[in-house]
Amino acid sequence: MLPRILPSPDGKPLPPKDTADAFRVFAQDLAAGRRPWTAAEADFLSGLFDQLAPAWDTTEATGRDDPLRDALTRGGPLPYAPCLEIGSGTGQFTPLLASTFPAVISLDLSEQMLCQAAGRSPTRLRADASALPVADASVAAVAAIDMLLFPAEIARVLSPDGVLLWINQLGQDGPLYLQAGDVAAALPGDWRATQSEAGWGSWAVLRRS
């Protein structure tokens, strides 16, 4: 755990508690293998984010990149290789990832989110993160920002020395929050994490031990 260097500003946008709690339990159970990911859930979330996409940047996005910026600065060494950004949404954080990695492939379940990302993410792919259209051990970096964790798929596509950037924009208040220890425990094999808090959120960079 690295010490915090980016303070938490006032005005943290807290999501509705009941909704956040329900999503958080779902995310934790999914990551731990206590519940399956189904086609019905994929269709529901795809439809939900398609509806939210047009106004996402103005009504839902935090507008702050503190956790990701801190992770890229202090979570290294990071590979100089293409990065797979899963759950990329409207591409709000893609340009920042592109400042570190030579290319960023943006992947999301929502077609409308990817349409909104057209000016930010030059390489976009609609796919389900539970079945990534990527070869085994072919990715050096995966970025997951406020994303559900599919541990077996991430472990499958990451190269032996690859890294996972796990970012929670609102920290433990976020609806998809998973602490670094739970992420490491869910991933197959032995993993270690460099982590910290930054701004309103938290981050972890995980590698195989």
Secondary structure as GFF3:
##gff-version 3
##sequence-region A 1 209
A	DSSP	alpha_helix	17	31	.	.	.	ID=ss1
A	DSSP	alpha_helix	39	52	.	.	.	ID=ss2
A	DSSP	three_ten_helix	53	55	.	.	.	ID=ss3
A	DSSP	alpha_helix	56	59	.	.	.	ID=ss4
A	DSSP	alpha_helix	66	74	.	.	.	ID=ss5
A	DSSP	beta_strand	83	86	.	.	.	ID=ss6
A	DSSP	alpha_helix	94	98	.	.	.	ID=ss7
A	DSSP	beta_strand	104	108	.	.	.	ID=ss8
A	DSSP	alpha_helix	111	116	.	.	.	ID=ss9
A	DSSP	beta_strand	124	126	.	.	.	ID=ss10
A	DSSP	beta_strand	139	145	.	.	.	ID=ss11
A	DSSP	alpha_helix	151	157	.	.	.	ID=ss12
A	DSSP	beta_strand	158	168	.	.	.	ID=ss13
A	DSSP	three_ten_helix	171	173	.	.	.	ID=ss14
A	DSSP	alpha_helix	180	186	.	.	.	ID=ss15
A	DSSP	beta_strand	191	198	.	.	.	ID=ss16
A	DSSP	beta_strand	201	208	.	.	.	ID=ss17
###
